[in-house]
Amino acid sequence: MKRRLSYLLIAVLIFVCEVLIATKLSSLKFLRENFGDFLVVILIYFAVKTVCDFRALPLAISVFLFACAVEISQYFHLADALGLRRGSILRILLGTTFSFYDIAMYLAGSITAYFIDSLCFRKRSAAKV
């Protein structure tokens, strides 16, 4: 239970960072366009770990593949095909601009989430055994 609370805390802190990037720091291009992509996969990873105890590596890979699927939907203009109106929450979450750099950020974020989980949380539980 204590570990899940730690996962929740990490997810909440990253969510707050994402909101700050989207609102107060939106004029900083790198943060808005790239670092947010890096953080969002870490956010998803730890949000999932809050409710389900998946193994670290399969979860990191799954989150990366999910992010890639969203990015590929941008390549095919899924938001336009679905008729999502500009500024709608779903259109913002789905995104509209494909970028290979975003995929690189998703990969970096997934690897980071995996290592944070493996190094910080797995060692602690192994030490107790």
C-alpha positions in Angstrom: 0.0 0.0 0.0 2.8 2.4 0.8 4.4 1.8 -2.6 1.1 2.6 -4.4 1.0 5.8 -2.4 4.5 6.7 -3.6 3.4 5.9 -7.2 0.4 8.2 -6.8 2.5 11.0 -5.4 4.8 10.8 -8.4 1.9 10.8 -10.8 0.3 13.8 -9.1 3.6 15.7 -9.1 4.1 15.1 -12.8 0.5 16.0 -13.5 1.0 19.3 -11.8 4.2 19.9 -13.9 2.2 19.1 -17.0 -0.5 21.5 -16.1 2.1 24.2 -15.4 3.8 23.5 -18.7 0.5 23.8 -20.6 -0.7 27.0 -18.8 2.0 29.1 -17.2 5.0 27.9 -19.2 3.4 27.5 -22.6 5.6 30.2 -24.2 8.7 28.0 -23.6 8.7 26.0 -26.8 10.9 23.1 -25.7 8.9 22.5 -22.5 5.6 22.7 -24.2 6.4 20.7 -27.3 9.0 18.2 -26.1 9.5 17.9 -22.3 5.7 17.5 -21.9 5.9 14.4 -24.1 8.7 13.0 -22.0 6.7 13.6 -18.8 3.4 12.3 -20.1 4.6 8.7 -20.5 6.1 8.8 -17.0 2.8 10.2 -15.7 0.8 7.3 -17.4 3.3 4.7 -16.2 3.0 5.8 -12.5 -0.8 6.4 -12.8 -1.1 2.8 -13.9 1.2 1.6 -11.1 -1.0 3.3 -8.6 -3.9 1.0 -9.4 -2.3 -2.2 -10.8 1.0 -3.9 -9.9 2.3 -4.7 -13.4 5.9 -5.7 -13.8 8.1 -2.7 -14.7 9.4 -3.7 -18.1 6.1 -4.9 -19.7 4.4 -1.8 -18.4 7.1 0.6 -19.8 6.9 -1.1 -23.2 3.1 -1.0 -23.1 3.0 2.7 -22.2 5.6 3.5 -25.0 3.5 1.5 -27.6 0.3 3.3 -26.5 2.0 6.7 -26.9 3.3 5.6 -30.3 -0.3 4.6 -31.3 -1.5 8.1 -30.3 1.3 9.7 -32.3 0.5 7.5 -35.3 -3.1 8.6 -35.1 -1.8 12.1 -35.5 0.0 11.2 -38.7 -3.3 9.9 -40.1 -5.2 13.0 -38.8 -7.6 11.0 -36.6 -8.8 14.1 -34.8 -10.0 15.6 -38.1 -11.5 12.3 -39.2 -13.5 12.1 -36.0 -14.6 15.7 -36.5 -13.2 16.8 -33.1 -13.7 20.5 -32.7 -10.6 22.7 -32.2 -9.9 23.3 -28.5 -11.9 20.3 -27.3 -10.3 18.2 -24.6 -10.3 15.1 -26.6 -8.6 16.8 -29.6 -6.0 18.3 -27.3 -5.3 14.9 -25.7 -5.2 13.1 -29.0 -3.0 15.8 -30.6 -2.8 16.8 -34.3 0.8 17.1 -35.2 3.0 14.0 -35.9 6.6 14.1 -35.0 9.4 11.5 -34.8 11.0 13.6 -32.1 7.8 13.0 -30.0 8.4 9.3 -30.4 12.0 9.8 -29.2 10.6 11.7 -26.1 8.2 8.9 -25.4 11.0 6.4 -25.6 13.1 8.4 -23.2 10.2 8.9 -20.8 9.4 5.2 -20.8 13.0 4.2 -20.1 13.2 6.8 -17.3 9.9 5.5 -15.7 11.3 2.0 -15.9 14.5 2.9 -14.3 12.9 5.1 -11.6 10.6 2.2 -10.7 13.3 -0.5 -10.9 16.0 1.4 -9.1 14.0 3.2 -6.4 11.1 0.8 -5.7 12.4 -2.7 -6.5 15.6 -2.4 -4.5 13.5 -1.5 -1.4 11.3 -4.5 -1.7 14.2 -6.8 -2.4 16.1 -5.5 0.6 13.1 -6.5 2.9 13.2 -10.1 1.7 
